[in-house]
């Protein structure tokens, strides 16, 4: 627990430094700097791996034993070394972290299945904590895969033709482009925005995959442009399509396409963490009801014992008074 809290403190300090650095630089020098995701990923990598190793050891030592936990951790470490050597994922962060995350996933599942409690309260508490652990592992898998293996590209696609994004395995054919003014009248315009609507078909590895619609909106009132995008969330990846610009005269649209793997793991891990916390709250609620019931029962027993003591005292008092009366009669 001490090691875990220490690593969490270090991780929080690194993130806080990254968040405060742009503010300090702006106040002290007046310059604007932007720290992107790569800055945080690089500095948080080692503390996060340390947390994964601690999670694996702590879960297995308490259920399987020291020797077995060290064997599993050793296999995970050896897997990371081999993964770096052969590079099956073509990404160094993924090659290093995936075998260790797989070992942590095994530790969580093993501990979840091996833990046995006699009471419902104990079962819920153990299950809730392990569901949180499982959510953390899935969340880390989603973050590492999505940030390290995402692919993005853009291309200008004419109406009726298809733009091919070979590295992603997708091609997008623009089937219709319609443009016009929409919304309530504003100023000298008959509407509040000029809207271009693009309909398209998506092909995956040459096979029909899906159809979608995106919009490019130029707002007259606020004098800015924004888009309505297309997102397809699959089990293993997420496809994102947005218009960067639209040429209504040439009937072309510049498409921005991004493929992000394992986003489902990220969201699934987040929802599992929420579920685990709710289960823990339920176990605490049941524990509170059980303790209050025990307190009420102990109060009832103590009151019953008190009444019995009072009855016993009254009986002794009556007996002593009757003895005194008999003794006084004899004296008379």
Secondary structure, DSSP 8 states (H G I E B T S, - for coil): -HHHHHHHHHHHHHHHHHHHHHHHHHHHH-------HHHHHHHHHHHHHHHHHHHHHHHHHHHT-HHHHHHHHHHHHHHHHHHHHH-TTS-HHHHHHHHHHHHHHHHHHHHHHH---SSHHHHHHHHHHHHHHHHHHHHHHHHHHHHHH-EEEEEEEETT-EEEETTTTEEEEEEEEEEEEESS-BTTBSSSEEEEEEEEEEEETTEEEEEEEEEEEEETTTTEEEEE-EEEE-SSEEEEEEEEEEETTTTEEEEEEEEEETHHHHHHHHHHHHHHHHHHHHHHHHHHHHHHHHHHHHHHHHHHHHHHHHHHHHHHHHHHHHHHHHHHHHH-
